[in-house]
Amino acid sequence: MDTTVMTMPVIALRSLTILPGMTVSFDISRSRSVAAVEKAMVSDQKICVVTQKDAEDSNPHMEQLYHIGVIVHVKQLVKMPGNVIRVMVEGLERAELLMLDSEEPALIGEVISSPWRSDDVDSLTAEAMQRVLREKVEEYGRQHPRFAREAQPNMMNANGLEDLMLQMASQLPWDYSVRQEYLEAADAITRYEVLVGNLADEIEISRIRQEFQAKVKTAVEKNQRDYILREQLKIIRQELGEDSMSDADEYEKKLSALKADKEVREKLHKEIERFKGMPGSSQESNVIRTYIETLLELPWNKMARDNNDIRHAQEILDADHYGLEKVKERVLEYLAVRALTKKGTGPILCLVGPPGTGKTSIARSVARALNKKYVRISLGGVRDEAEIRGHRKTYVGAMPGRLVEGLRQAGVSNPLMLLDEIDKVSSDYKGDTSSALLEVLDGEQNVRFRDHYVEVPINLSNVLFIATANTTQSIPRPLLDRMEVIEVNSYTENEKFHIARDFLVGKQLEKNGLNEGQVILSDGVLKKIIHNYTREAGVRNLERRIGEIFRKSAREVLENKKKKIRITESNLEKYLGKEKIRFEDANEEDEVGIVRGLAWTSVGGDTLQIEVNVMPGKGELKLTGQMGDVMKESAQTALTYVRSVCPEYQIGDDYFEKHDIHIHIPEGAVPKDGPSAGITMATAMLSAVTGKKAFARVAMTGEITLRGRVLPIGGLKEKLLAAKMAHIQTVLVPDKNRPDIGELSKEITKGLRIVYVRTMKEVVKEALV
C-alpha cells in the first residue's frame, strides 16, 4: 500500500458519495469548490472528493467532513446558467483526508491513498459470499423489472467478489449514507455485511410497498369502475327523463332535513354509508333500503300543534256525543293540566263498557277536539308479540310493529292512538302480546320504547293513548294497573231517546238519501222503538231500526211519489213488524215462592223471576234454568241459611228430610251465573217453606253468606233500569252499595223506593207479607 501523502484540491459534496470506478456528474456553485476545480484543471486534473456530514453547511471544516473519500479524475466541465458548473468525474481510488487547509480560496487537503483490504477472505468464503449476493440481486431484480433488464446482467457476470460488491454498491439505487458506510468499511467482510443488510431491507421495503400499491390499485379500480357506472347510470336516467339523483343522495338530502336526535341521525348516516357500498341487486341492499326509508318516514321530533282551548274542546265533545260525562271531564282535565304545565305527556285511558256505547267514536271526537292526528289500532285477535314490537330486520319480510306503523301514518309524534278491543288480545308460542303492551302503556318506560325493527329508541310519551274494552276480566292485572279505567255504562231509555233524536235520525236520513222534511218521526215513535224493538246497552240496533224505517220510506217516495211520510205509533208496525221485545212486568198479585231478582247482562239489566216449589221427598235440592257453578253454590248457601233460621218460623226439624226443594229460574235456555241472586233465592225458599207470600212489586239483588249477611254486587245502574222497566216499586240493595247509588242520576232512581239492607232479616221484613 502506497503511504505517500499527497496535497491536492478538495471538494465537499452534499448528499452524494462517489465510489472508485463510478462516473458521476454533479453541479458546483460555491466559490471554494469552483476554485478547487480550476486549480485541478491547471495541474493533473485530480481532486479529492469527500461528503459533508451536514448537507446544509455552506462552509464546512475538517470536523464537518467524512475523512474517507475518493480521488477522482475530472473528465468534463460544463458551464450552466446561474454561475453553476457541471463537473463529470471518474472515481480512481479510495483515499483518506488527513488535514484540510481552508485559508486559501480553494480547499487544499493532505490525502493518503487507502485502498480496500481483500486478503482477509479465503476462496471458499468468497465464493459463498458471491452466491448470497447474487441471490439477493436476483430477488431484487424480480421486484424491479427495469433493474433486472439494465444492470443485473453485468452484476451476474462480475469477475470475483470485489468486482461484484463494487458494482452493487455503485449501481443499486442506494442512499448516499449507505455508499458512505460501504466506502468507510476497510475489510471485505464488513463491506459484505453492509451490502447484504441494506439489500435485504430494500427487498422487504419493496415487497411491502408493492402490497400497498396492489391494495390501493384494487380500491382505485373499484372506485373508478363504480364512478364510471354511476356516470353512465346518470346519463341513462337523463335520456329516459328520470331523476338523475341516486337513492343514496336522496336519502342524504332527506336526512339533512330530518328533525331527529343525534343517535337517530348517526344510525341513519351509518346505514346510508353501508347502502352506498352495496351492489343494488343484492338482497341485503333491499333490506337496508327498506330500513332507511322506514326510519326517514318516522316523525322523530315532529309534533303537531294541539288545540288548548278548553271551551272549544267541550263544544266539539258535546256536539258529537250525548252523555259520557266522565270521559269528557277527564279529557278536559288533561287539557287544563297541559295548559298550565306546558308539557305534552298524555294520560293512558281505558274506556270499559258494553258494545255500542260509543267508546270508539268518543276517541275520534277527542282527537278532533284536541286537533290531534287519529290512529286506530285494532288489537282484537292479535296473538303475536311482533305485532307490537316488530320483527328484527334480518328476517325476510320484516316489518315494524303496529305502533311504529301508526306513528308513520300519523306523520307526527303526538297523535291520539286508539288501542281498540284491548281485552281481546291473546298469546301463543310466539309470545304474549299483553306483556309487550306493558312497556307501551307505562308512562315511565315508553319514553324509550324499542321496536325490534327500528332498533333506535322511540319516544311514545307524547302519544295520547285511549284503549277500549268490553270487560276488565280478561285484561291482565299488571296491564290494567297501568291504565286509568273509565267505565262507560249502558244508556238509559231517556239517553237513547236524545241520542236517536239528535244524532241517529239525521245520520240515517243522509245515509238513505232523504231530506229532513220528507220523513217525520215523532218523539213517541222513537220511544216505542227503544222500548219495544231494541234491547241493548248501546244504540247500534236502534240505529239499524231507524235505518230500516228510512229505507222503506225511500222506496215509498220513489214508487208512490210521496212528498212527505209521517211515521206514527199506530203505523210503526207497518215498517218494523210486530213488537220484538216485551218487558215482563211485576206480577199483579203477591204469591208464595215467587220472588223478583235483578240481573246484569252484556246488553243491559234484566229481571229474573225466581220460582221455588216444595214437595214431599228425601231432602234433595233441584236446580234448573242453566245455572252456573257460582249460582249453584249461592243456592246451596241460601238453603243452609234457610235451614238455620227455620226454628224461628216453627218449622219441624225433620221438614227438610221429608221434602224436596226445586228452584227454577226462567228462561231455561239462557245461561245464568253469579252470586247476586243469593238473597233472592233465600227469600223465595223461605217463602215456599213458611207459606208466606212475597210482595210482587219488590225486587232485590245481593250476595248472601251462611250467616245471612248481605254482600255488595256490581252492575247497579243496569239492574235499577230493568226494575224501572218492569214497574217495580221497591228495590232492596246491599248497604255497602250506597256510594254506587249516590253516583247515579236522578233519572234512574226517580220513582223507585231504594232500601239498603245489611242482613237477611231486613230483607225478609221488606219482602214477605
MOJO-V164433 format. One record per backbone hydrogen bond with DSSP energy under -1.0 kcal/mol. NH is the residue of the N-H (numbers start at 1). CO is the residue of the C=O. If there is no record, write none. Layout:
# MOJO-V164433
NH & CO
NH & CO
This chain:
# MOJO-V164433
6 & 111
8 & 109
10 & 107
11 & 48
13 & 50
21 & 91
22 & 19
24 & 89
26 & 87
28 & 85
34 & 30
35 & 31
36 & 32
37 & 33
38 & 34
39 & 35
40 & 36
41 & 37
42 & 38
43 & 40
45 & 40
47 & 72
48 & 9
49 & 70
50 & 11
52 & 13
53 & 64
57 & 54
65 & 62
66 & 51
69 & 95
70 & 49
71 & 93
72 & 47
73 & 90
74 & 45
75 & 88
76 & 88
78 & 86
80 & 84
84 & 80
85 & 28
86 & 78
87 & 26
88 & 76
89 & 24
90 & 73
91 & 22
92 & 71
93 & 71
95 & 69
96 & 112
97 & 67
98 & 110
99 & 110
101 & 108
108 & 101
109 & 8
110 & 99
111 & 6
112 & 96
114 & 94
117 & 186
126 & 122
127 & 123
128 & 124
129 & 125
130 & 126
131 & 127
132 & 128
133 & 129
134 & 130
135 & 131
136 & 132
137 & 133
138 & 134
139 & 135
140 & 136
141 & 137
142 & 138
143 & 139
144 & 140
148 & 144
149 & 145
150 & 146
151 & 147
152 & 147
155 & 151
156 & 152
157 & 153
158 & 155
160 & 158
164 & 160
165 & 161
166 & 162
167 & 163
168 & 164
169 & 165
170 & 166
171 & 167
172 & 168
174 & 172
178 & 175
179 & 175
180 & 176
181 & 177
182 & 178
183 & 179
184 & 180
185 & 181
191 & 187
192 & 188
193 & 189
194 & 190
195 & 191
196 & 192
197 & 193
198 & 194
199 & 195
200 & 196
201 & 197
202 & 198
203 & 199
204 & 200
205 & 201
206 & 202
207 & 203
208 & 204
209 & 205
210 & 206
211 & 207
212 & 208
213 & 209
214 & 210
215 & 211
216 & 212
217 & 213
218 & 214
219 & 215
220 & 216
221 & 217
222 & 218
223 & 219
224 & 220
225 & 221
226 & 222
227 & 223
228 & 224
229 & 225
230 & 226
231 & 227
232 & 228
233 & 229
234 & 230
235 & 231
236 & 232
237 & 233
238 & 234
239 & 235
240 & 236
242 & 237
250 & 246
251 & 247
252 & 248
253 & 249
254 & 250
255 & 251
256 & 252
258 & 255
265 & 261
266 & 262
267 & 263
268 & 264
269 & 265
270 & 266
271 & 267
272 & 268
273 & 269
274 & 270
275 & 271
276 & 272
277 & 273
278 & 275
282 & 279
286 & 282
287 & 283
288 & 284
289 & 285
290 & 286
291 & 287
292 & 288
293 & 289
294 & 290
295 & 291
296 & 292
297 & 293
300 & 298
301 & 259
307 & 370
313 & 309
314 & 310
315 & 311
316 & 312
317 & 313
318 & 314
319 & 315
320 & 316
321 & 317
328 & 324
329 & 325
330 & 326
331 & 327
332 & 328
333 & 329
334 & 330
335 & 331
336 & 332
337 & 333
338 & 334
339 & 335
340 & 336
341 & 337
342 & 338
346 & 461
349 & 465
350 & 484
351 & 467
352 & 486
353 & 469
362 & 358
363 & 359
364 & 360
365 & 361
366 & 362
367 & 363
368 & 364
369 & 365
370 & 366
372 & 367
375 & 416
377 & 418
379 & 420
381 & 424
382 & 379
387 & 384
388 & 385
389 & 385
390 & 386
391 & 399
395 & 392
398 & 395
402 & 387
405 & 401
406 & 402
407 & 403
408 & 404
409 & 405
410 & 406
411 & 407
413 & 302
416 & 373
417 & 464
418 & 375
419 & 466
420 & 377
420 & 418
422 & 468
424 & 421
426 & 382
428 & 431
431 & 428
436 & 432
437 & 433
441 & 437
446 & 442
448 & 445
449 & 458
452 & 389
455 & 451
458 & 449
460 & 446
463 & 460
464 & 415
466 & 417
467 & 349
468 & 419
469 & 351
480 & 476
481 & 477
483 & 480
484 & 348
486 & 350
488 & 352
491 & 537
496 & 492
497 & 493
498 & 494
499 & 495
500 & 496
501 & 497
502 & 498
503 & 499
504 & 499
505 & 500
507 & 503
508 & 504
509 & 505
510 & 506
511 & 507
512 & 508
513 & 510
514 & 509
520 & 565
522 & 567
526 & 522
527 & 523
528 & 524
529 & 525
530 & 526
531 & 527
532 & 528
533 & 529
539 & 356
543 & 539
544 & 540
545 & 541
546 & 542
547 & 543
548 & 544
549 & 545
550 & 546
551 & 547
552 & 548
553 & 549
554 & 550
555 & 551
556 & 552
557 & 553
558 & 554
559 & 555
560 & 556
565 & 518
567 & 520
575 & 572
576 & 572
577 & 573
580 & 532
581 & 532
586 & 726
595 & 610
597 & 608
598 & 700
599 & 606
601 & 604
604 & 601
606 & 599
608 & 597
610 & 595
611 & 664
612 & 593
613 & 662
615 & 660
617 & 658
622 & 661
624 & 663
628 & 672
632 & 628
633 & 629
634 & 630
635 & 631
636 & 632
637 & 633
638 & 634
639 & 635
640 & 636
641 & 637
642 & 638
643 & 639
644 & 640
645 & 641
648 & 645
649 & 646
650 & 647
651 & 646
655 & 652
658 & 654
660 & 615
661 & 620
662 & 613
663 & 622
664 & 611
665 & 624
670 & 667
672 & 626
678 & 675
679 & 702
681 & 677
682 & 678
683 & 679
684 & 680
685 & 681
686 & 682
687 & 683
688 & 684
689 & 685
690 & 686
691 & 687
694 & 591
695 & 767
699 & 730
700 & 596
701 & 732
702 & 676
703 & 711
705 & 709
708 & 705
710 & 758
711 & 703
719 & 715
720 & 716
721 & 717
722 & 718
723 & 719
724 & 720
725 & 721
726 & 722
727 & 724
728 & 723
729 & 697
730 & 697
731 & 753
732 & 699
733 & 755
735 & 757
737 & 734
738 & 735
741 & 737
742 & 738
744 & 741
748 & 745
749 & 745
750 & 746
752 & 749
753 & 729
755 & 731
757 & 733
760 & 708
763 & 759
764 & 760
765 & 761
766 & 762
767 & 763
768 & 764
769 & 693
